């Protein structure tokens, strides 16, 4: 019985995670100069979802401002913002249809390169 119970518990959680990914994608406003490089998907831990965007023509501070302003205009509320000057990153928390943690850093990928004035915006969401 324990195996059957575990199967249903995992199935129910997986269904919620997929619907949370759909909800996150539907809730996200357009962010100027942003493109999705990893679409919203369930995270490998807990009941979270994640996505990654690349913002063109930005540094971490201006990229974070662009994301926060778009979310705020869509009705989200900023609950915390931190700028780590040494690491040149910006982290923020937003409350809205879901709770978001965002991190902005110089891009280190071929498709999002800091040398080309691009930053990555990593977002994690939870209920």
N, C-alpha and C positions, 0 to 999 in steps of 0.2 A: 504494500500500500504506500509505503514511503516513497518509492520510485515514481508511482503514479501521481502522488501529491506534488512531488518536486517537478515533474514534467508540466503539470498545470500551472504551478507557481511561476516557473520560468517562462512559459508561453504567455501568461498574462502580463508579466513584466516586459517581455519583448514587444508585445502589442502596444503597451503604453509608451515605450521608448520610440517606436516608429511614429506613433501619433504625435508625440512631443516634437520629433524632428519635423513633421509636417506643419505643426503649429508654429514652430520657430521660423520656418521658411516663409509661411504666410504672414507672420507678424512683422518681419523685417522690412523697414522702409528702404527705399533706394538711397544709397550713399553716393554722393557725387564722386566720380572718378574711380569707383570701386568695381571690381569684378570678382566673381566667385572662383576660387581655385580648388576648394574642397567643399562640396555642398553639405547641407545639414544632414547629419547622420547620427545614429546612436553612438555614444561614447562607449569605450570598453569597460568603464567602471560605473557603478551606481546607476542612477536613473537620469543620466545627463545626456545632452546632445551637444554636438560641436560642428563648427564650420570655420573655414578660413577664407578670407578675402585678400585681395591685393589692391592697394590704393596707389594710383599713379600721381606723380607730382606732389609728393608729401614727404615730410619728415615725421618721426613718431608723434611729436606734439601736435602738428597741424592735422595729421591723420586721425588721431584720437579726437580732436575737436570736431572734425568733419563727421565722424561716426556718432559722437555724443549729440551733436546738434541735430542730425537726422533723426535719431531715436527720440530726442526731446520733442522735436516738432511732431512726431507721431504719437505723443502722449506718454512716453516713458519718463521716469524720474531718475536722475543721477543720485546714487546714494554714497558713492565714494570715488575719488580720483587720486592716483598717486603717480608722480613722475620721478623715476629713478635717473637722475642726471648722469651718474657714473656709467650705468648700463645703457643709457639713452633709450629707455622704454617708458611707456605710459600704460598703467593698468587702471581699469574702472569697473564699477558695479552699477547696474541699472535695474530698476524695478518696472515691470510692465506686464504684458500678458504672461510672460515667464520671467524668471530672474536671469540676468546675463552677467557674465564676467567677461571683460574684454581686455586684450593685451595688444599693444601696437609696438612694433620694433622694425628696424631696418630689415628689408627683405634679404634673405640669404639663399634664395632659390633661383633656378634658371628662369622660371616664369614670373618672378617677383624679386628684382634685384635692387638692393640699396644703392648700388653705384649708378643706377638709372633713375634715382630719386623715387623709389618705390618702397612702400612699407607693407608688412603683413599685419592684418587685423585678425587675430584669433579670437573666436567667441565660443564660450561654453554656456549652455542654458540648462536650467532646471526648473521644476515646478515651484 
